[in-house]
Amino acid sequence: MPSTDRGLVTGFVKSVEAHDRRPALEVGESILTYAELAARASDLAATIRTFKPGTQPVGAVYGYRSVAAYAGVLGTLLSGKGYVPLHPHFPPARTRYMLMLSGADTVIVGAEAAAKLDQVLEGIDRQLLLICPDTTDVSPFRERWNKHRFVGAGELVRSGKLVVPDRVNTDACAYMLFTSGSTGQPKGVPVSHGNVGSYLEYISKRYDITPEDRASQAFQMTFDVSVHDLFTTWSHGACLCSIPHRQLMAPARFIQDNRLTLWYSVPSVIMFLSRMRMLKPGMFPTLRMSFFAGEVLPAGLASQWQAAAPNSIVENLYGPTEATITITHYRWTPDSMARCLNGNVPIGTVFSTQKAAVVDENLRPVPDGRPGELCLSGSQVARGYLNAPEKTASQFVHLPGGGDAIWYRTGDRVIRDPDGCIHYLGRIDLQVQIRGYRVELQEVEHVVRRAAGTELAVAVPYPVRDGCAEGIHVFICGRADDVVRKRVLTECGRRLPDYMIPRSVQFRDMMPLNSNGKIDRDVLASSLENV
Amino acid sequence: MTDQVHVRAFIIEQLEEYAKARAMTLPDIADDTDLLESGLVDSMGFVELISAIERRFNCEVDFGQFCSDNFTTLGGLVASVVSPCAA
């Protein structure tokens, strides 16, 4: 496939050639043209190649909403590696785990992440190439970490021209993200150039994005919808507008001041704006496309957004990381209210290039109109989890009578209408979503049990609506103990990202059990109503 | 009109409660401290805070009327509760 010759950066490379003087990126106070962004990225790529020519298939980017972070993603790809985004707001221990598991041997470090770098490097044996394009003097790092190689701002290799990767294998990893894991550790999902190439090709045909467009960049890079933000924008010569951290939850002014034409975020943003009475009809006339993904989209919010952005199409998209960004879509129309189930906008039909099946627990298809588990197949579906053959075998399966095709079991309960429109009902297992992030409750319980020194700790999402929770509360079996409570919260703060940190720690002498003899999570959840 | 001093004190009180529930102590905060960015509250916590303010002072805060976008700072929040369009 020629379109994936240079993999994920193919479109960016073309835009650099066609639109070199147009703006490619606005972040903070910086505005970079395609030529300028390409120069930054090429220097990073040349530095990677010079110091460490292609031994490992992936390189990490440790940064947040900075030129270094965005150029770092491009530079890593231009060097021929896939990228692993690391988030400076995540606990260093978690970042270290992701870095080690991914196998990355290069890390591009933005100024905003440098302060946490020492903590991340603690105990890492593998030799790393650490490129710090914002740091003039890296000698303090060198003195502390003589095992690793540091490259400061003045030592970057100046490429002088656009560095492009050699022909990229479509099976090679384009990016690697991590999803919450039931074993207590995050699982790595390598997404190939072929997977994401299929996605971008479909999106390019469906949506007419032009160099005049100004696209939002709201998603964190550790969330795969950010790949859509970056690469649909840069594939079409448009401008990517990174939203400052403090405006992420209430970006109304940002959309207006920056005259955005494309919007993409989690639905919580609408809820927040609405609750703050900041969403007014007609306030976003410049928007022409608005996308929402990552959590359930309530019909009322879709309708409010449509009123605020009267010139925009509004779409609800859905997809797990394992099936590359999103794989179904639903376009909101004035008649949509009647199509909604439980007051939620459908996740819609599967992309015409991919396949969806709704199955029972024996993986047999269920009739339309009956609930079942959503399974996905096609060129967007990844090969499996990194170094986790058992988990891969349980989630990536053959369907009975389905031939050789590999289907990814999403764990999501859905109902499909006869016309193919799919409604999301919730998670089949204990996974919930918090602020768009998938969370395995077992992962939280694992940390809590260790911190509390007990075998019995239960994490309960509360309040939950359609598989999305506001937060997690934990219950520990035993007598109330403030020391334990504090230790649990401290340990969770050290090991878990903020959306997984319990909002309260409660103690119970005995856990309530249901008729199957299992801990009755519903009873625990309802006890929170009185708190 | 609600008094600035009272609103400010009430917000600090709420933040202290929120910090206590997370086994943290509230650091010193100034008028330009951004409550979200500093991690003192998350977005849900911020919404809860607004609800608490509205209950306590029996008012409806309309941030759409508020001319500045610094309403997530302590000072900005106080101003938006006390006099929405004066800032």
Interface residues (C-beta under 8 A of the other chain):
Chain A: H245 R246 Q247 M249 A250 A252 R253 S268 F272 R275 M276 R277 M278 L279 K280 R435 E470 G471 R485 K486 L489 T490 D498 Y499 I501 R503 S504
Chain B: A21 R22 A23 M24 D34 L36 E37 G39 D42 S43 M44 F46 V47 I50 E60 V61 D62 F63 G64 Q65 D69 F71 T72
